[in-house]
Amino acid sequence: MKLKKPYFWDLPKPNFLSYLLIPFSSPIILRNFLFKFLKKKKPLNIKTICVGNIYLGGTGKTPLTIKIYEILKGLNFKVATVKKNYSNQKDEQLLLKQKTSLIISKKREDAIYQGISQNYDVLVFDDGLQDPKIDFNIKLVCFKSKNWVGNGQLIPAGPLREKISSLKRYDAVFLNGNLGNFKKIENQIKNINLDIKIFKTFYKILNIQKYNLDLEYLIFSGIGNPSDFKNILLENKFKIARELIFPDHHNYSLKDLEEIQVIAKNESLKIITTEKDFMKIPTQFKKKIDCLTIDLVIQDEKKLIGLLTK
C-alpha cells in the first residue's frame, strides 16, 4: 500500500481534521465488530506465528519476522516465513526470500497447506492479524515506540486498523526504537491485557565498518517510517547532507535513480539506502549506491524464546 501519512495521525490527541474524518471510519468499525464473531480455524499439524500490527505501516514487521525465523531455525525447528502475494510489496518478498525460506501465496490458507506438505514445523507470517479465517498459535503486534498509537483513532481519522483495546486478543507487543516513554506505554498495555508479554527492540548496523564517517551522504528511502532510517544513521555519526523520501513500497523508475545519482555527483555525496529499497534497484545502479545492513536486537531474547517454544 503506497501511503503518505497525514501529519495529524501522530499527534498526541485528535485534532479538528481527525474529528471530521471519524464518520468515515464506520466501515472499519463495522469490520472490527463482525471480526469478533468469525469462527477462525487453528491449523492442525503445523504451528503458526503471526507478526502483524494494528498501526498502519512502518512498524518493523519484516525484521521481526526474520529474527523469529532465525531464532527458531537455531533451535532446530524446520521453519518457513509466509507473505501474502501483494503486487505492491515485492520489496518485502525479495528481502524475506533472501534471508529465509519463503512461501508466497494468494491466500494464507494455501500457504498453510504448502507448509504441511513440505513438512515444516512452524510458519511465521509477515502480516495477517486481521485475516478473517486463521487463528494463529501465537499473535505478535509491532509498534514504533515513538509513534505508539498516534492519535488513537481508526483509519482515516488516525493510523489504527483496530482500537488499542484489541491487544487483549494478542500474545505479545514489540516496541521498537527510543524507549523514553516505555513505562507510560507499558502501563497502558497492561491495563488492557495483564498477561501480554512486552519486548523492547532496536536496530544495530552490521556493515558500518565499510563506511567512511568523514564523508557526507545522500540518503533515500521508500519505507513506512523513513525517520527510522535517518535516525539510525545519525546515531552512528553519519553526516547526512541530503534526504530524499519516497512513498512506502515505492517502485523506483530509471528517472528517479538517475536524478538521485545526478544530485549526489553534483554535491559530491555518497549514496545510501535501506536494504529493502536496495532490493528493487536495477543492477546498473547498484555500483554507486550502498545499502545499510541492519539487525534487530531484542533486549530479552530468552523471554521470547520461552514464549515461542512453550
N, C-alpha and C positions, 0 to 999 in steps of 0.2 A: 504494500500500500504506500503510494507516494504521499507524503504528508509534510506540511509545514505547520507546526503547532501555533495556534493563536497565542499571543502573549499572555492573555488573561487566564489560560488554563493553569498556569503555575503560580498565580497569585495566592497569597495565604487564604483569602476568602473570595467568594464570588463577587464580581463587580456588576455594573449595570448591564453590560453586554451579555454576561453569563446568565443573569436572571431573564433577559429577553429570550434566550435560547432554550430555557428549561422546558417549555411546552414541546419542543422538537425532540426531546429525549423520550417521548412517550413510547416509540417502538422498542427502545432498549429496555425501558421499564417493563413493558408487556412481555418481551422475550425472557427477561430475567425472572419474572413471576411464573411463567409457564415452565421455565427451566427446572423449578423445584419439583414439578410433578412428573417429569420424564422418568421412565424406567430405563436407566442406563445399565449396561451389562459389564460385569468384570470379566475380562478374558480368562479362559481356562488354559492350562498347560503352558503358560508363559507369564512372567511378571512384567508389569508396565509402570513406568515412571513418566510423569508429565512435568516439564519445565515450562511454565507459562507466565502470564501476567494478567492483571486487571487494569493496569495503566497502559494506555495505548502507545506502543512503540518505544524503542530505545531503553530497555530495562536490563539488557545483558543476558537474555535467554540463551543465545547460542554459545557464548563462552562457558556458561554453567553446564549446558548440555555436554559440551566437550569434556569438561572437567569430571563430570559424573561418569561419563564413558570411560575415561582414563582410570578413575578410581576402581570401578567395577572390573575392568579388564585386569588391573593389577591384583585383584582379589580372585582371579582365575574364573570369573564368570564369562560365558560366551555372550557378548553384548553387541547390540547394534543401535544406531540412532535412527529416528524416523522424522522425515519432513514431508508435510503435505505439499503436493506439487502446485504451488502458486507461480504463475509465469513471471511475476514481478519480484520474486525472491530468489533468483538464480545465484546471487552472490552468497547467500547463506547456504544454499545447497552445495555450491562449489567448496566452500570452507569446510563444511561437515564431511564432504566426500574425501577431501584431502587428509583430514585428521582422524576420521572414524570409519567404521563400516556403516554405510548409509543405505537405508531403504527409502525410496521416494515413491509415493503413490497418490492417486487422485482422492482416495478415501482412506482414512486412518484404519478402518476395519480391515481393508485389504492388506495394509502393512502388517497387521497382526497375523493374518493368515500366512503371509510370506515369512514372518519371523518364526512361526511354529513349524512351517515346512522346512526351514533351514536350521532347525534345532537350536535356536537361540534361547538362552535362559532369561534374558532381560531385554526389553526395548525401552529406549529413552527418547521420548517425544519432545522435539523442539516446537513448542506451542501446542495448544489443544485443550486448555482448561475449559473452554466454552463449548467443546464438542458435545452434541446432544445425545450421543449413543454409547460412549465409552466411560466406564467407571474405572479410572486408573488406580493401581495399588497404592501409589504414592503421588501426591499432588503438591508441587512446589511453586511458589509465587515470587517473582522477581520485582524489585523496586530499585530505583536510584534514590539513595537517602536524601540527596539534595532536593529532589522534586517531590519525593514521597507520594502523596495522592493529589498534589496540586491543590486546586480549589475545592476538591471533594465532590465535584458534580459529574454526572454522566454525560457522555458524548451527545450532542455537540457543545453543551454548556460547559463541559470540563473534559478532562482526559480519561475518565474511568469507563471501562466496559461493564463493571459491576460496582455496586457500592462497597465501601470498606467492610461493611458487616458480613460480606461473603467470606471473609477469612475464617469464619467458624467452620467452613467445609474443607479447609486445606490443612496440610500436614506441617509445612514449614515455610517461612519467609526468608528471603535473601535480600539483604540491604547492601548495595554496592556504593562505595565512594566515601567521601568525607562524613564522618560519623559524629560530628559535634552535637547533633540533635538526637543521638541514639536513644537516650533514656526516655525522652518525650515520646518518640515513636514506639519504643518497646512497651511503654505503659498503655498506649492506645491499642496496640495489638493484643496485649494480654487482657484488656478489658473486654475484648471481643471473643478471644479464644485462649483460655488459660493454659491449655495443653500444647499449643502450637510451638514448634521449635523456631528459634530466630538465629540467623547466621550473618555475621559481618564478612564482607568480601572487599577486595581491592585488586587492582591490576598492577603488575610489575612488567617492565620492559625486559625482554630476553636478549635482544640483539643490540643493546645500547653501545657495546664496545666498537661497533662498526662506524659510529657517527663521530664527527669532529664537532665538539660543542662550541668551538670558537667561530664556526661559520654561522651564517644566517640562513633561515629556511622559509620556504613557501609550503604551507600545508593545505591539503584539500580533503574533503570527505563528503560522502552521501549516506549518513547514518542517522539513527533516531535522535541521538544526543551528541552532536558534534563538539559540544563543550567538553565532554569527557576526553576526547582525543587531544584537544588543545591543552587541557589541564595536566594530563599525564606528561606531556612534553615539557610544559613549564615547570612542573615539579622536579623534573630531571635536568633542569638548567639549559634546555634548548632555547635558542634565540629565534623567535618567530617574527618575521618581518611582514609576511602576508598570509591571510587565511581566506580560502575560498570554500563556501558551503553550498552543497547541492541537496536536493530533496532526498529523503530516505529511499534506499534501493535504486538510486539514480543509475540509468544506463548511459555511460559516457559516450558521446559522439566523437568522431575524429576532430571536429571543430573544437569541442571542449578541451581535449587533450593538447591540441596544437596551441590553443590560447594559453593554457597553463604553462606550457614549455616556453612560449614567447615571453611571458611575464617574467618567468624565472631567469631566462637568459638576459633580458634587458636590465634586470635588477641584481644580477649576479647572486642568485639564490639557489640553494639546493632544494629538491622537492621530496616531500614525504607524504604518504597517505596511509590509510589503515589497511590491514591485511584483507579485510572484506572487500574494500574498494579495489585493491590491487588485483584481486581475482578477475575483475571484469575488464582489465586494461589489455588491449591487444599487445602482442609480443614486441612489436616495433617501438613501442613507447616505454617499455619496462626498463630499458638500459639507463634512462635518465631519471627514473622515478624509484625511490626507495619505499619500502613499507615497514611499518613498525610491527614487530612480532611481540605479542603480549601473552602473559599467562595470568589466569585468575587464581588468586590466593584466597583460600577460605580459612579464617582465623582458627576455628575449632573443627578441623577436618575429622578428628577422631569421633566427635559427636555426630557428624554427618555419616560417617561410615557405620556407626551404630544404628542410625535411622534406616539406612539403606539395607543393611544386612539382616535386620531382625525380621 
